[in-house]
Amino acid sequence: MKKNTEETLTYESAWSELQVIVAELQSGQTSIDHLSAKIERAAELVQFCREKLRATENSLSRLG
């Protein structure tokens, strides 16, 4: 699994990577040995996306 650095990670790339992880988990393609790492990465990506959305929401509320 390719991990993006925080400098190059965008909302779109994080969302895309998260979708891939979810699809792998749903299809059963993930071995037990890699399951924990994938779940941990998914949690990181969800947190990153939440923070991006929160920051965007705060920016929008300052405009209004």
N, CA, C and O atoms as a Tripos MOL2 file, in Angstrom:
@<TRIPOS>MOLECULE
protein
  256   255    64     0     0
PROTEIN
NO_CHARGES

@<TRIPOS>ATOM
      1 N           0.8460   -1.1860    0.0000 N.3       1 MET1
      2 CA          0.0000    0.0000    0.0000 C.3       1 MET1
      3 C           0.8820    1.2360    0.0000 C.2       1 MET1
      4 O           1.7870    1.3510    0.8260 O.2       1 MET1
      5 N           0.6310    2.1530   -0.9060 N.am      2 LYS2
      6 CA          1.4000    3.3800   -0.9980 C.3       2 LYS2
      7 C           0.8410    4.3870   -0.0100 C.2       2 LYS2
      8 O          -0.3520    4.6870   -0.0170 O.2       2 LYS2
      9 N           1.7160    4.9040    0.8360 N.am      3 LYS3
     10 CA          1.2990    5.9320    1.7750 C.3       3 LYS3
     11 C           1.7640    7.2800    1.2660 C.2       3 LYS3
     12 O           2.9440    7.4730    0.9720 O.2       3 LYS3
     13 N           0.8310    8.2080    1.1630 N.am      4 ASN4
     14 CA          1.1750    9.5600    0.7580 C.3       4 ASN4
     15 C           1.7010   10.3180    1.9600 C.2       4 ASN4
     16 O           1.2270   10.1150    3.0780 O.2       4 ASN4
     17 N           2.6760   11.1890    1.7440 N.am      5 THR5
     18 CA          3.1340   12.0360    2.8340 C.3       5 THR5
     19 C           2.1030   13.1140    3.0610 C.2       5 THR5
     20 O           1.2920   13.4070    2.1820 O.2       5 THR5
     21 N           2.1340   13.7070    4.2460 N.am      6 GLU6
     22 CA          1.1670   14.7580    4.5640 C.3       6 GLU6
     23 C           1.2890   15.9320    3.5940 C.2       6 GLU6
     24 O           0.3010   16.6170    3.3280 O.2       6 GLU6
     25 N           2.4900   16.1730    3.0630 N.am      7 GLU7
     26 CA          2.6900   17.2840    2.1420 C.3       7 GLU7
     27 C           1.9700   17.0690    0.8200 C.2       7 GLU7
     28 O           1.4950   18.0320    0.2180 O.2       7 GLU7
     29 N           1.8790   15.8410    0.3580 N.am      8 THR8
     30 CA          1.2740   15.5830   -0.9400 C.3       8 THR8
     31 C          -0.1530   15.0420   -0.8290 C.2       8 THR8
     32 O          -0.8360   14.8990   -1.8440 O.2       8 THR8
     33 N          -0.5980   14.7480    0.3550 N.am      9 LEU9
     34 CA         -1.9340   14.1920    0.5390 C.3       9 LEU9
     35 C          -2.9770   15.2810    0.3500 C.2       9 LEU9
     36 O          -2.9220   16.3340    0.9840 O.2       9 LEU9
     37 N          -3.9240   15.0090   -0.5300 N.am     10 THR10
     38 CA         -5.0450   15.9210   -0.7330 C.3      10 THR10
     39 C          -6.3100   15.1930   -0.3050 C.2      10 THR10
     40 O          -6.3040   13.9820   -0.0840 O.2      10 THR10
     41 N          -7.3830   15.9440   -0.1930 N.am     11 TYR11
     42 CA         -8.6480   15.3220    0.1660 C.3      11 TYR11
     43 C          -9.0120   14.2480   -0.8540 C.2      11 TYR11
     44 O          -9.4300   13.1470   -0.4930 O.2      11 TYR11
     45 N          -8.8470   14.5820   -2.1260 N.am     12 GLU12
     46 CA         -9.2220   13.6560   -3.1890 C.3      12 GLU12
     47 C          -8.3760   12.3850   -3.1550 C.2      12 GLU12
     48 O          -8.9010   11.2840   -3.3250 O.2      12 GLU12
     49 N          -7.0600   12.5350   -2.9350 N.am     13 SER13
     50 CA         -6.2050   11.3410   -2.8980 C.3      13 SER13
     51 C          -6.4740   10.5120   -1.6540 C.2      13 SER13
     52 O          -6.4280    9.2820   -1.7030 O.2      13 SER13
     53 N          -6.7540   11.1710   -0.5440 N.am     14 ALA14
     54 CA         -7.0770   10.4490    0.6860 C.3      14 ALA14
     55 C          -8.3900    9.6830    0.5180 C.2      14 ALA14
     56 O          -8.4930    8.5180    0.9010 O.2      14 ALA14
     57 N          -9.3910   10.3520   -0.0610 N.am     15 TRP15
     58 CA        -10.6950    9.7190   -0.2850 C.3      15 TRP15
     59 C         -10.5720    8.5210   -1.2250 C.2      15 TRP15
     60 O         -11.1870    7.4770   -1.0030 O.2      15 TRP15
     61 N          -9.7740    8.6860   -2.2720 N.am     16 SER16
     62 CA         -9.5650    7.6150   -3.2380 C.3      16 SER16
     63 C          -8.8800    6.4110   -2.5810 C.2      16 SER16
     64 O          -9.2910    5.2680   -2.7830 O.2      16 SER16
     65 N          -7.8440    6.6750   -1.8010 N.am     17 GLU17
     66 CA         -7.1400    5.5890   -1.1110 C.3      17 GLU17
     67 C          -8.0710    4.8900   -0.1220 C.2      17 GLU17
     68 O          -8.0480    3.6670    0.0100 O.2      17 GLU17
     69 N          -8.8820    5.6750    0.5640 N.am     18 LEU18
     70 CA         -9.8360    5.1040    1.5160 C.3      18 LEU18
     71 C         -10.8430    4.2000    0.8120 C.2      18 LEU18
     72 O         -11.1830    3.1360    1.3290 O.2      18 LEU18
     73 N         -11.3180    4.6070   -0.3510 N.am     19 GLN19
     74 CA        -12.2570    3.7810   -1.1080 C.3      19 GLN19
     75 C         -11.6210    2.4530   -1.5200 C.2      19 GLN19
     76 O         -12.2810    1.4130   -1.4930 O.2      19 GLN19
     77 N         -10.3520    2.4840   -1.9000 N.am     20 VAL20
     78 CA         -9.6420    1.2590   -2.2730 C.3      20 VAL20
     79 C          -9.5500    0.3240   -1.0680 C.2      20 VAL20
     80 O          -9.7990   -0.8750   -1.1850 O.2      20 VAL20
     81 N          -9.1940    0.8790    0.0820 N.am     21 ILE21
     82 CA         -9.0740    0.0590    1.2900 C.3      21 ILE21
     83 C         -10.4140   -0.5670    1.6490 C.2      21 ILE21
     84 O         -10.4790   -1.7570    1.9570 O.2      21 ILE21
     85 N         -11.4740    0.2150    1.6120 N.am     22 VAL22
     86 CA        -12.8080   -0.3000    1.9400 C.3      22 VAL22
     87 C         -13.2080   -1.4120    0.9790 C.2      22 VAL22
     88 O         -13.7410   -2.4380    1.4000 O.2      22 VAL22
     89 N         -12.9520   -1.2100   -0.3140 N.am     23 ALA23
     90 CA        -13.2830   -2.2410   -1.3070 C.3      23 ALA23
     91 C         -12.5090   -3.5290   -1.0360 C.2      23 ALA23
     92 O         -13.0620   -4.6230   -1.1460 O.2      23 ALA23
     93 N         -11.2340   -3.4010   -0.6820 N.am     24 GLU24
     94 CA        -10.4280   -4.5850   -0.3740 C.3      24 GLU24
     95 C         -10.9650   -5.3080    0.8520 C.2      24 GLU24
     96 O         -11.0380   -6.5370    0.8750 O.2      24 GLU24
     97 N         -11.3380   -4.5450    1.8640 N.am     25 LEU25
     98 CA        -11.8710   -5.1520    3.0820 C.3      25 LEU25
     99 C         -13.2090   -5.8430    2.8110 C.2      25 LEU25
    100 O         -13.4600   -6.9380    3.3140 O.2      25 LEU25
    101 N         -14.0560   -5.2050    2.0230 N.am     26 GLN26
    102 CA        -15.3580   -5.7840    1.7120 C.3      26 GLN26
    103 C         -15.2610   -7.0280    0.8470 C.2      26 GLN26
    104 O         -16.0900   -7.9320    0.9520 O.2      26 GLN26
    105 N         -14.2460   -7.0720   -0.0070 N.am     27 SER27
    106 CA        -14.1200   -8.2100   -0.9110 C.3      27 SER27
    107 C         -13.4010   -9.3890   -0.2670 C.2      27 SER27
    108 O         -13.3870  -10.4920   -0.8120 O.2      27 SER27
    109 N         -12.8050   -9.1450    0.8940 N.am     28 GLY28
    110 CA        -12.0780  -10.2060    1.5640 C.3      28 GLY28
    111 C         -10.6910  -10.4350    0.9850 C.2      28 GLY28
    112 O         -10.0800  -11.4710    1.2490 O.2      28 GLY28
    113 N         -10.1810   -9.4870    0.2000 N.am     29 GLN29
    114 CA         -8.8700   -9.6060   -0.4290 C.3      29 GLN29
    115 C          -7.7210   -9.3670    0.5550 C.2      29 GLN29
    116 O          -6.5670   -9.6570    0.2400 O.2      29 GLN29
    117 N          -8.0270   -8.8460    1.7280 N.am     30 THR30
    118 CA         -6.9890   -8.5090    2.6920 C.3      30 THR30
    119 C          -6.7130   -9.6780    3.6050 C.2      30 THR30
    120 O          -7.6240  -10.2330    4.2200 O.2      30 THR30
    121 N          -5.4490  -10.0480    3.6890 N.am     31 SER31
    122 CA         -5.0760  -11.1360    4.5880 C.3      31 SER31
    123 C          -5.1160  -10.6470    6.0290 C.2      31 SER31
    124 O          -5.0200   -9.4480    6.2910 O.2      31 SER31
    125 N          -5.2550  -11.5550    6.9330 N.am     32 ILE32
    126 CA         -5.2810  -11.2250    8.3500 C.3      32 ILE32
    127 C          -4.0020  -10.4990    8.7510 C.2      32 ILE32
    128 O          -4.0310   -9.6090    9.6000 O.2      32 ILE32
    129 N          -2.8790  -10.8770    8.1400 N.am     33 ASP33
    130 CA         -1.6000  -10.2490    8.4620 C.3      33 ASP33
    131 C          -1.5770   -8.7610    8.1290 C.2      33 ASP33
    132 O          -0.8820   -7.9920    8.7920 O.2      33 ASP33
    133 N          -2.3200   -8.3520    7.1190 N.am     34 HIS34
    134 CA         -2.3300   -6.9500    6.6940 C.3      34 HIS34
    135 C          -3.5680   -6.1800    7.1680 C.2      34 HIS34
    136 O          -3.6510   -4.9650    6.9880 O.2      34 HIS34
    137 N          -4.5040   -6.8680    7.7570 N.am     35 LEU35
    138 CA         -5.7670   -6.2600    8.1540 C.3      35 LEU35
    139 C          -5.5750   -5.0950    9.1210 C.2      35 LEU35
    140 O          -6.1530   -4.0260    8.9270 O.2      35 LEU35
    141 N          -4.7820   -5.2950   10.1390 N.am     36 SER36
    142 CA         -4.5670   -4.2510   11.1400 C.3      36 SER36
    143 C          -3.9610   -2.9940   10.5250 C.2      36 SER36
    144 O          -4.3920   -1.8830   10.8350 O.2      36 SER36
    145 N          -2.9750   -3.1580    9.6660 N.am     37 ALA37
    146 CA         -2.3370   -2.0000    9.0250 C.3      37 ALA37
    147 C          -3.3190   -1.2570    8.1310 C.2      37 ALA37
    148 O          -3.3160   -0.0260    8.0930 O.2      37 ALA37
    149 N          -4.1530   -1.9900    7.4180 N.am     38 LYS38
    150 CA         -5.1300   -1.3440    6.5300 C.3      38 LYS38
    151 C          -6.1790   -0.5790    7.3350 C.2      38 LYS38
    152 O          -6.5850    0.5200    6.9560 O.2      38 LYS38
    153 N          -6.6100   -1.1660    8.4400 N.am     39 ILE39
    154 CA         -7.5930   -0.4860    9.2920 C.3      39 ILE39
    155 C          -6.9790    0.7680    9.9060 C.2      39 ILE39
    156 O          -7.6390    1.8030    9.9960 O.2      39 ILE39
    157 N          -5.7290    0.6790   10.3240 N.am     40 GLU40
    158 CA         -5.0400    1.8360   10.8860 C.3      40 GLU40
    159 C          -4.9000    2.9420    9.8330 C.2      40 GLU40
    160 O          -5.1360    4.1130   10.1290 O.2      40 GLU40
    161 N          -4.5220    2.5770    8.6230 N.am     41 ARG41
    162 CA         -4.3860    3.5630    7.5490 C.3      41 ARG41
    163 C          -5.7380    4.1860    7.2250 C.2      41 ARG41
    164 O          -5.8270    5.3920    6.9970 O.2      41 ARG41
    165 N          -6.7880    3.3760    7.2040 N.am     42 ALA42
    166 CA         -8.1280    3.8980    6.9380 C.3      42 ALA42
    167 C          -8.5180    4.9180    8.0030 C.2      42 ALA42
    168 O          -9.0990    5.9550    7.6810 O.2      42 ALA42
    169 N          -8.2090    4.6400    9.2540 N.am     43 ALA43
    170 CA         -8.5200    5.5770   10.3360 C.3      43 ALA43
    171 C          -7.7680    6.8900   10.1460 C.2      43 ALA43
    172 O          -8.3300    7.9620   10.3730 O.2      43 ALA43
    173 N          -6.4980    6.8190    9.7290 N.am     44 GLU44
    174 CA         -5.7130    8.0240    9.4550 C.3      44 GLU44
    175 C          -6.3510    8.8390    8.3270 C.2      44 GLU44
    176 O          -6.4510   10.0620    8.4130 O.2      44 GLU44
    177 N          -6.7710    8.1580    7.2920 N.am     45 LEU45
    178 CA         -7.3710    8.8430    6.1460 C.3      45 LEU45
    179 C          -8.7050    9.4860    6.5060 C.2      45 LEU45
    180 O          -9.0000   10.5990    6.0690 O.2      45 LEU45
    181 N          -9.5060    8.7890    7.2970 N.am     46 VAL46
    182 CA        -10.7880    9.3540    7.7380 C.3      46 VAL46
    183 C         -10.5350   10.6150    8.5560 C.2      46 VAL46
    184 O         -11.2100   11.6260    8.3640 O.2      46 VAL46
    185 N          -9.5740   10.5600    9.4600 N.am     47 GLN47
    186 CA         -9.2400   11.7290   10.2830 C.3      47 GLN47
    187 C          -8.7730   12.8870    9.4120 C.2      47 GLN47
    188 O          -9.1870   14.0270    9.6210 O.2      47 GLN47
    189 N          -7.9150   12.6030    8.4360 N.am     48 PHE48
    190 CA         -7.4190   13.6350    7.5260 C.3      48 PHE48
    191 C          -8.5840   14.2900    6.7760 C.2      48 PHE48
    192 O          -8.6550   15.5150    6.6800 O.2      48 PHE48
    193 N          -9.4890   13.4740    6.2500 N.am     49 CYS49
    194 CA        -10.6380   14.0000    5.4990 C.3      49 CYS49
    195 C         -11.5380   14.8390    6.3940 C.2      49 CYS49
    196 O         -12.0150   15.8940    5.9780 O.2      49 CYS49
    197 N         -11.7730   14.3840    7.6090 N.am     50 ARG50
    198 CA        -12.5920   15.1630    8.5490 C.3      50 ARG50
    199 C         -11.9770   16.5220    8.8220 C.2      50 ARG50
    200 O         -12.6770   17.5340    8.8470 O.2      50 ARG50
    201 N         -10.6540   16.5440    9.0270 N.am     51 GLU51
    202 CA         -9.9750   17.8060    9.3020 C.3      51 GLU51
    203 C         -10.0600   18.7480    8.1070 C.2      51 GLU51
    204 O         -10.2690   19.9490    8.2780 O.2      51 GLU51
    205 N          -9.9000   18.2160    6.9050 N.am     52 LYS52
    206 CA        -10.0100   19.0490    5.6990 C.3      52 LYS52
    207 C         -11.4190   19.6310    5.5710 C.2      52 LYS52
    208 O         -11.5870   20.8130    5.2710 O.2      52 LYS52
    209 N         -12.4260   18.7910    5.8020 N.am     53 LEU53
    210 CA        -13.8070   19.2590    5.7070 C.3      53 LEU53
    211 C         -14.1040   20.3150    6.7710 C.2      53 LEU53
    212 O         -14.7740   21.3090    6.4900 O.2      53 LEU53
    213 N         -13.6060   20.1020    7.9950 N.am     54 ARG54
    214 CA        -13.7970   21.0650    9.0760 C.3      54 ARG54
    215 C         -13.1540   22.4020    8.7230 C.2      54 ARG54
    216 O         -13.7530   23.4570    8.9310 O.2      54 ARG54
    217 N         -11.9340   22.3590    8.1890 N.am     55 ALA55
    218 CA        -11.2290   23.5830    7.8210 C.3      55 ALA55
    219 C         -11.9780   24.3280    6.7190 C.2      55 ALA55
    220 O         -12.0820   25.5550    6.7510 O.2      55 ALA55
    221 N         -12.4890   23.5980    5.7630 N.am     56 THR56
    222 CA        -13.2560   24.2150    4.6800 C.3      56 THR56
    223 C         -14.5480   24.8180    5.2110 C.2      56 THR56
    224 O         -14.9390   25.9170    4.8170 O.2      56 THR56
    225 N         -15.1990   24.1020    6.0950 N.am     57 GLU57
    226 CA        -16.4380   24.6000    6.6990 C.3      57 GLU57
    227 C         -16.1740   25.8880    7.4930 C.2      57 GLU57
    228 O         -16.9580   26.8340    7.4230 O.2      57 GLU57
    229 N         -15.0810   25.9180    8.2390 N.am     58 ASN58
    230 CA        -14.7180   27.1200    8.9990 C.3      58 ASN58
    231 C         -14.4330   28.2900    8.0650 C.2      58 ASN58
    232 O         -14.8360   29.4180    8.3490 O.2      58 ASN58
    233 N         -13.7480   28.0360    6.9610 N.am     59 SER59
    234 CA        -13.4670   29.0930    6.0000 C.3      59 SER59
    235 C         -14.7490   29.6480    5.4080 C.2      59 SER59
    236 O         -14.8970   30.8600    5.2440 O.2      59 SER59
    237 N         -15.6690   28.7600    5.0890 N.am     60 LEU60
    238 CA        -16.9530   29.1920    4.5150 C.3      60 LEU60
    239 C         -17.7720   29.9950    5.5210 C.2      60 LEU60
    240 O         -18.4190   30.9750    5.1520 O.2      60 LEU60
    241 N         -17.7470   29.5890    6.7790 N.am     61 SER61
    242 CA        -18.5440   30.2950    7.7740 C.3      61 SER61
    243 C         -17.9790   31.6990    8.0310 C.2      61 SER61
    244 O         -18.7270   32.6100    8.3830 O.2      61 SER61
    245 N         -16.6680   31.8760    7.8570 N.am     62 ARG62
    246 CA        -16.0770   33.2060    8.0030 C.3      62 ARG62
    247 C         -16.4850   34.1320    6.8590 C.2      62 ARG62
    248 O         -16.5360   35.3500    7.0270 O.2      62 ARG62
    249 N         -16.7730   33.5510    5.7050 N.am     63 LEU63
    250 CA        -17.1860   34.3650    4.5610 C.3      63 LEU63
    251 C         -18.6160   34.8840    4.7190 C.2      63 LEU63
    252 O         -18.9590   35.9640    4.2370 O.2      63 LEU63
    253 N         -19.4300   34.0950    5.3990 N.am     64 GLY64
    254 CA        -20.8410   34.4220    5.5040 C.3      64 GLY64
    255 C         -21.2200   35.2070    6.6570 C.2      64 GLY64
    256 O         -22.3960   35.5300    6.8250 O.2      64 GLY64
@<TRIPOS>BOND
     1     1     2 1
     2     2     3 1
     3     3     4 2
     4     3     5 am
     5     5     6 1
     6     6     7 1
     7     7     8 2
     8     7     9 am
     9     9    10 1
    10    10    11 1
    11    11    12 2
    12    11    13 am
    13    13    14 1
    14    14    15 1
    15    15    16 2
    16    15    17 am
    17    17    18 1
    18    18    19 1
    19    19    20 2
    20    19    21 am
    21    21    22 1
    22    22    23 1
    23    23    24 2
    24    23    25 am
    25    25    26 1
    26    26    27 1
    27    27    28 2
    28    27    29 am
    29    29    30 1
    30    30    31 1
    31    31    32 2
    32    31    33 am
    33    33    34 1
    34    34    35 1
    35    35    36 2
    36    35    37 am
    37    37    38 1
    38    38    39 1
    39    39    40 2
    40    39    41 am
    41    41    42 1
    42    42    43 1
    43    43    44 2
    44    43    45 am
    45    45    46 1
    46    46    47 1
    47    47    48 2
    48    47    49 am
    49    49    50 1
    50    50    51 1
    51    51    52 2
    52    51    53 am
    53    53    54 1
    54    54    55 1
    55    55    56 2
    56    55    57 am
    57    57    58 1
    58    58    59 1
    59    59    60 2
    60    59    61 am
    61    61    62 1
    62    62    63 1
    63    63    64 2
    64    63    65 am
    65    65    66 1
    66    66    67 1
    67    67    68 2
    68    67    69 am
    69    69    70 1
    70    70    71 1
    71    71    72 2
    72    71    73 am
    73    73    74 1
    74    74    75 1
    75    75    76 2
    76    75    77 am
    77    77    78 1
    78    78    79 1
    79    79    80 2
    80    79    81 am
    81    81    82 1
    82    82    83 1
    83    83    84 2
    84    83    85 am
    85    85    86 1
    86    86    87 1
    87    87    88 2
    88    87    89 am
    89    89    90 1
    90    90    91 1
    91    91    92 2
    92    91    93 am
    93    93    94 1
    94    94    95 1
    95    95    96 2
    96    95    97 am
    97    97    98 1
    98    98    99 1
    99    99   100 2
   100    99   101 am
   101   101   102 1
   102   102   103 1
   103   103   104 2
   104   103   105 am
   105   105   106 1
   106   106   107 1
   107   107   108 2
   108   107   109 am
   109   109   110 1
   110   110   111 1
   111   111   112 2
   112   111   113 am
   113   113   114 1
   114   114   115 1
   115   115   116 2
   116   115   117 am
   117   117   118 1
   118   118   119 1
   119   119   120 2
   120   119   121 am
   121   121   122 1
   122   122   123 1
   123   123   124 2
   124   123   125 am
   125   125   126 1
   126   126   127 1
   127   127   128 2
   128   127   129 am
   129   129   130 1
   130   130   131 1
   131   131   132 2
   132   131   133 am
   133   133   134 1
   134   134   135 1
   135   135   136 2
   136   135   137 am
   137   137   138 1
   138   138   139 1
   139   139   140 2
   140   139   141 am
   141   141   142 1
   142   142   143 1
   143   143   144 2
   144   143   145 am
   145   145   146 1
   146   146   147 1
   147   147   148 2
   148   147   149 am
   149   149   150 1
   150   150   151 1
   151   151   152 2
   152   151   153 am
   153   153   154 1
   154   154   155 1
   155   155   156 2
   156   155   157 am
   157   157   158 1
   158   158   159 1
   159   159   160 2
   160   159   161 am
   161   161   162 1
   162   162   163 1
   163   163   164 2
   164   163   165 am
   165   165   166 1
   166   166   167 1
   167   167   168 2
   168   167   169 am
   169   169   170 1
   170   170   171 1
   171   171   172 2
   172   171   173 am
   173   173   174 1
   174   174   175 1
   175   175   176 2
   176   175   177 am
   177   177   178 1
   178   178   179 1
   179   179   180 2
   180   179   181 am
   181   181   182 1
   182   182   183 1
   183   183   184 2
   184   183   185 am
   185   185   186 1
   186   186   187 1
   187   187   188 2
   188   187   189 am
   189   189   190 1
   190   190   191 1
   191   191   192 2
   192   191   193 am
   193   193   194 1
   194   194   195 1
   195   195   196 2
   196   195   197 am
   197   197   198 1
   198   198   199 1
   199   199   200 2
   200   199   201 am
   201   201   202 1
   202   202   203 1
   203   203   204 2
   204   203   205 am
   205   205   206 1
   206   206   207 1
   207   207   208 2
   208   207   209 am
   209   209   210 1
   210   210   211 1
   211   211   212 2
   212   211   213 am
   213   213   214 1
   214   214   215 1
   215   215   216 2
   216   215   217 am
   217   217   218 1
   218   218   219 1
   219   219   220 2
   220   219   221 am
   221   221   222 1
   222   222   223 1
   223   223   224 2
   224   223   225 am
   225   225   226 1
   226   226   227 1
   227   227   228 2
   228   227   229 am
   229   229   230 1
   230   230   231 1
   231   231   232 2
   232   231   233 am
   233   233   234 1
   234   234   235 1
   235   235   236 2
   236   235   237 am
   237   237   238 1
   238   238   239 1
   239   239   240 2
   240   239   241 am
   241   241   242 1
   242   242   243 1
   243   243   244 2
   244   243   245 am
   245   245   246 1
   246   246   247 1
   247   247   248 2
   248   247   249 am
   249   249   250 1
   250   250   251 1
   251   251   252 2
   252   251   253 am
   253   253   254 1
   254   254   255 1
   255   255   256 2
@<TRIPOS>SUBSTRUCTURE
     1 MET1         2 RESIDUE 1 A MET
     2 LYS2         6 RESIDUE 1 A LYS
     3 LYS3        10 RESIDUE 1 A LYS
     4 ASN4        14 RESIDUE 1 A ASN
     5 THR5        18 RESIDUE 1 A THR
     6 GLU6        22 RESIDUE 1 A GLU
     7 GLU7        26 RESIDUE 1 A GLU
     8 THR8        30 RESIDUE 1 A THR
     9 LEU9        34 RESIDUE 1 A LEU
    10 THR10       38 RESIDUE 1 A THR
    11 TYR11       42 RESIDUE 1 A TYR
    12 GLU12       46 RESIDUE 1 A GLU
    13 SER13       50 RESIDUE 1 A SER
    14 ALA14       54 RESIDUE 1 A ALA
    15 TRP15       58 RESIDUE 1 A TRP
    16 SER16       62 RESIDUE 1 A SER
    17 GLU17       66 RESIDUE 1 A GLU
    18 LEU18       70 RESIDUE 1 A LEU
    19 GLN19       74 RESIDUE 1 A GLN
    20 VAL20       78 RESIDUE 1 A VAL
    21 ILE21       82 RESIDUE 1 A ILE
    22 VAL22       86 RESIDUE 1 A VAL
    23 ALA23       90 RESIDUE 1 A ALA
    24 GLU24       94 RESIDUE 1 A GLU
    25 LEU25       98 RESIDUE 1 A LEU
    26 GLN26      102 RESIDUE 1 A GLN
    27 SER27      106 RESIDUE 1 A SER
    28 GLY28      110 RESIDUE 1 A GLY
    29 GLN29      114 RESIDUE 1 A GLN
    30 THR30      118 RESIDUE 1 A THR
    31 SER31      122 RESIDUE 1 A SER
    32 ILE32      126 RESIDUE 1 A ILE
    33 ASP33      130 RESIDUE 1 A ASP
    34 HIS34      134 RESIDUE 1 A HIS
    35 LEU35      138 RESIDUE 1 A LEU
    36 SER36      142 RESIDUE 1 A SER
    37 ALA37      146 RESIDUE 1 A ALA
    38 LYS38      150 RESIDUE 1 A LYS
    39 ILE39      154 RESIDUE 1 A ILE
    40 GLU40      158 RESIDUE 1 A GLU
    41 ARG41      162 RESIDUE 1 A ARG
    42 ALA42      166 RESIDUE 1 A ALA
    43 ALA43      170 RESIDUE 1 A ALA
    44 GLU44      174 RESIDUE 1 A GLU
    45 LEU45      178 RESIDUE 1 A LEU
    46 VAL46      182 RESIDUE 1 A VAL
    47 GLN47      186 RESIDUE 1 A GLN
    48 PHE48      190 RESIDUE 1 A PHE
    49 CYS49      194 RESIDUE 1 A CYS
    50 ARG50      198 RESIDUE 1 A ARG
    51 GLU51      202 RESIDUE 1 A GLU
    52 LYS52      206 RESIDUE 1 A LYS
    53 LEU53      210 RESIDUE 1 A LEU
    54 ARG54      214 RESIDUE 1 A ARG
    55 ALA55      218 RESIDUE 1 A ALA
    56 THR56      222 RESIDUE 1 A THR
    57 GLU57      226 RESIDUE 1 A GLU
    58 ASN58      230 RESIDUE 1 A ASN
    59 SER59      234 RESIDUE 1 A SER
    60 LEU60      238 RESIDUE 1 A LEU
    61 SER61      242 RESIDUE 1 A SER
    62 ARG62      246 RESIDUE 1 A ARG
    63 LEU63      250 RESIDUE 1 A LEU
    64 GLY64      254 RESIDUE 1 A GLY
